[in-house]
Amino acid sequence: MPTNFLFLLNSLTLAIHVLIKMEKNSGTRVSELFGSLGSLLRRCMFRILSIGPIPNHFAFIMDGNRRYAKKQQLEEGAGHRAGFSVLMSMLKYCYELGVTYVTIYAFSIENFKRRPDEVQNLMDLILEKIEGLLNEESIVNEYGIRVYFIGNLKLLSEPVWVAAEKVMKATANNTKCMLLICIAYTSCDEIVHAIHESCKNKWEEIQPCNSHKVCNGGIEVVDGKKIDDGVLQSVQELCRVETNELQATRASTARSGVAEGVERTGKINGVAGHAVHGSCDKWDEVQSLEASRSGNGVISNEESKKLLVDPSILKVVDIERHMYMSVAPDPDVVIRSSGETRLSNFLLWQTSNCLLYSPNALWPDMRLWHLVWAVLDFQRSHSYFEKKKKQL
Ligand SMILES: *[C@@H]1O[C@H](CO)[C@@H](O)[C@H](O)[C@H]1NC(C)=O
């Protein structure tokens, strides 16, 4: 990128920085003037930024709300409230910039282990903010955003869960931008869930045929044919065993606390890749099994075993289809505030080709400036990531 261009951007963001500072110290009318000036400058800067590639999907880990409250000697809830208003600004900037997907880590399953009163306060705040999303003046209406809640929503209290469902339903026709809110989410839980669903899916495909019921959809071809009970049992066994294995890994990683994100991604993918072997979503295989039957219509145990350890039975894409995050492409940039560089069980499956940007600011101290730097960082490394993606 030409140096002149970077210099221009720097001057622009600095100007906005000064404007925001001045705005804080001035009266309402002056601040209105600066507000519109700032917004004009911001749009101007976004125009320039858009000459380069813009990330399609931003993900945020909003770290440092509690530390911020402590630093400012505020009560804990005040930190989260300040964090929420920064989140709204960040969302606005993202959509102004032309980002289509924004994912936020709102509440991890691990967070349920915090003090009960803190969890309760956070949940109350989350409920209040979810209900606020449908207000006339909310950002959801302003930008026509479709909202998804991502995670194990069953773990939420009923009012929160009901409110989340309501927002998803009410915004289901919006197509321009998406907001994915990870709540009661961890990557491990998502992966276990996806494998579970894949196995269940396969099992449901096989079962009606086995019990001589009419098969529907794409599996009608084998209507009426009976599949060897031994195979079915092994499929079921394998699904159960592999899922347990992953759960064990999850428990052990949870015990060891937050390991390095990269290292953990490797581990989890390894286990999941192995689990894929035992899973069961390939109807083709069952059909070829049908074909390979010997005259008496029974396949040997050897044959069924060979079938079930075949890695092509279930591919990574089959698991991916059942991920909560399958509604969006993988993120291009993850921003984690507070200078932390771990992923803390957030989007581990989806971030193998993703830039991690971690400014030192606590989340409520995040400003437009930080987002612009993240975009510049993305533009600098864009060709590298593109090359990587082509290699896949
Ligand atoms: C979305 O569109 C469908 C079909 O056009 C319509 O039936 C439904 O009421 C719409 N939902 C909302 C929330 O507007």
The ligand as an SDF file (V2000), in Angstrom:
LIG
                    3D

 14 14  0  0  0  0  0  0  0  0999 V2000
  -41.3110  -12.6800    6.0370 C   0  0  0  0  0  0  0  0  0  0  0  0
  -41.7540  -12.9990    4.7360 O   0  0  0  0  0  0  0  0  0  0  0  0
  -42.7590  -14.0040    4.7060 C   0  0  0  0  0  0  0  0  0  0  0  0
  -43.0490  -14.3360    3.2580 C   0  0  0  0  0  0  0  0  0  0  0  0
  -42.9120  -13.2570    2.4150 O   0  0  0  0  0  0  0  0  0  0  0  0
  -43.9950  -13.5170    5.4570 C   0  0  0  0  0  0  0  0  0  0  0  0
  -44.9870  -14.5100    5.4580 O   0  0  0  0  0  0  0  0  0  0  0  0
  -43.5880  -13.1950    6.8990 C   0  0  0  0  0  0  0  0  0  0  0  0
  -44.6900  -12.6530    7.6030 O   0  0  0  0  0  0  0  0  0  0  0  0
  -42.4470  -12.2010    6.9210 C   0  0  0  0  0  0  0  0  0  0  0  0
  -41.9830  -12.0500    8.3070 N   0  0  0  0  0  0  0  0  0  0  0  0
  -41.7680  -10.8810    8.8820 C   0  0  0  0  0  0  0  0  0  0  0  0
  -41.3280  -10.8990   10.2870 C   0  0  0  0  0  0  0  0  0  0  0  0
  -41.9370   -9.8170    8.3070 O   0  0  0  0  0  0  0  0  0  0  0  0
  1  2  1  0
  1 10  1  0
  2  3  1  0
  3  4  1  0
  3  6  1  0
  4  5  1  0
  6  7  1  0
  6  8  1  0
  8  9  1  0
  8 10  1  0
 10 11  1  0
 11 12  1  0
 12 13  1  0
 12 14  2  0
M  END
$$$$
